[in-house]
Amino acid sequence: MHGTGLYRQGQTKKTSPPDVTSVIATLDYFYPLSEGIKDYLRKHTFLCSFRKGKLLLKAGQSCNYIYFIKKGAVRGFIKEGTKDITTWITAENEVVSSISALDERAPAMENMQTIENCELLTLTWSDFQNLYIKFPEFNIVARKVLQKYYQDAEGRAFIARLTRAENKYRLFVKRYGHLANRIPLKYIASFLGITLETLSRVRKRLSLKKELISN
């Protein structure tokens, strides 16, 4: 996605004012929001719907939007030749964007794609930046959100460094159990750095172990 291309690639615009309760509740969890910030979010956030499989951002483009997932799931991925490598997966009540592109206005390194039909509460980059200026306390909110995403990135790096496929998947289930039976296995396998066949064998083996324990 780039420039004014927000309503391309399968997106439909919702004309009624969006309910931003979920955004406010999530951010308020990190740090109490002032009424000014809440009102700003109500006025400047808009709702976008994207069909499954659509690109929200393409590697090499400018990142002009910040999304909050109201419904659906999104992944980040890179291309290495013809190989498609999933770098992260997330779903409802998470913020998604290109951190480096937002901070430095540099071209995005990753592609960002919907992997389910999605409803995304959206802020433009300029409106997001104005939050910092108009409400200095929002810097605390953003810092705490970024800390949380750094922890997530640290967890992903830890998974990537494990060598046994079973250990990788066990940790994935521990951290992302809500996605294990929801996201296509090809994306989970790519995220874990193993083949789809290996992932299927691991899941079957762990399922048998669980069955034996329960019996």
N, C-alpha and C positions, 0 to 999 in steps of 0.2 A: 504494500500500500504506500502511496506516495502522493503528496500534494492534496488535491481535492478529490482523489480517487476513492474516498471513503464509501460511497454508495455504489461502487462497482463490485464485480466478482460475487454476485449472488446475495448481496445485502439488501434488506428492505428497511426503510425508515419508519419508525413509530412516531406518529404525529402527536399523540397525547403525551402530557407531561409524565415522565417516568417516576416510578416509586424508587427513591434512593435510600430507603430505610436500611437495606442490607449493606450498602457502602458505609453509611454513617455508623451503623452498629459495629462493623469490622474495624474501622479506623478508630472509633471511640474505645475499642478494646485495648489498643496500643497506647493511647493517650487521650484524656477527655477533650472532646471537641467543643469549642465555643459555639454559641448560637450563630455568630457571624460566619464561621466556617460552614456550619450546617446549611445556612441560608444560601451561601455561595454555591455549594454543591447542588442544592435543589435547582438553582437558577441556571447553572452552566453545564450540568450533566445531561446527556441525551442517550436514548436507548437505540441500539442497533441490533438487528437480527442477521445472522450469517448462517447459510446452509453448511452442512458438513463438507469438509474438504476444501474450504476456501482460504486463501492466503490473507492474513491480516497485515502482514509485513513481509517483504522480500529482502533477502540479504543484499546489501549494497545500496539500499534506499534509505532515505531519511525517515526517522520515526516521528510521526506527528500526532500520535494519539496515545493515551493511557486507557487501558481497559480494565474494568472490574467484571468478573464473570458472574452474572446473575443466574445463568443456566447454561449447562454444557461443559465441554472439555476442550482444552487447547494444548498443542504441543509446540516446542521449538525444535528445529532440525537444521542440519547443515548438509551440504553435498560434497562428497569426495569422489570426483569422477562421476560414475553412474550410481554410486552408493549413496543411499539416503540414511543419515545417522540422526536418530532422535536424541536430543540433548536434555530435554525436560518435558514433563507432562504435568498438567494441573487442571483443576476443575473449579466448581462453585466457590464463591467467597474468597477468591484470590485475585490479586492485581497482576496483570501481564503487560509487558512493554519491553522495549530494548533499553536496558539501563545505561549502557555506554552511549548509545545514540541520543538518549534523552539528556544525559549529563554533558556530553562533549559535542553534541550535534554532529557526530561522526556517522558514517554509513553503518547500518546495522550489520552485524556479523552473522546473524542467524535468520532463518525464515521462521515465521510464526503462522500456524495453521489450525483451523478448527477441525476437531476430529469427531465432533457431534454437532448437531444443530445447536447454535448458541444464541443467547441473548446477552449482550454486553453493554454495561453502563459505561459511557465514554466521555472523556475530557480531552479537549485539544491541548497540545503542548503549551500554547501561549496561556490558556486559562489555568493550566496546572502551574506554570511559572508565576502567574499573578497571585496564586494562593500563598506562595512564599513571601511575596512583597507585601500584600495586604494584611496577612496574618502571620507575623513572625513565629508564633507558637506552632504553626504547621510544620516548621522545620524539625521540631521534636517528633511530631507524628511520622514524618518522612524518614527520619533517622532510625526510629524504632522499626518501621516497616523494612528498611534496608538491612537492618541487623538480622531480622527474621529471614530475609532472602539470602543473606550471606550464610546463615546456618543451613538453609536448604542446599545451597551450592556446596557447602562443606560436606554435607551428607551424600550428595551425588558423587563428589570426588572420591569419597571413601568407598562407595559401591564400585566405582570404576576400577579401583586399585585391587579389589579382591580377585583372586584367580579361579576359585571354584564356582561353577555356575550355580550350584545349590545354595551356597552361601550368599551369592548375589541376590538370588530370588527371595531367599528367606528375609534378607534385610529390606528388599523392596516391599514385601508384604507387610513387614513391621512398620515401615514408614508410610507406605502408600496403599494400605490394605483396602481402602475404599475404592481404589482404582483397579485392583488386581483382576476382578471378574467383569470389569466394565469397559476397559480400553482394549482395542484389538491387540492380539498377542504379538503381531509383527512389530508394533511400536514398542511394546515392553521389551521384547528381545533386542531390538536395536538400542534401546536405552541402556540395557544391561551389558551390551557388547557381546552377545552370544547369538547363535543361530536360532531360528524359529524351531527347528527340529530339537535342538538341545533344550530349549525352554519347555517344549511339550513333554519331553521325557522327564524333566525335573518336576514339573507340575504333577505328572502321573505318579511318579515315585513318592512325592510328598503326600499326595492324596491317599495312596495305599498305606503309607505309614500311619496317617491320621485314622484311617479306617481300622487298622489293626489295633491301634491304641484304644479306640472307642469300643472295640469288641472285647 
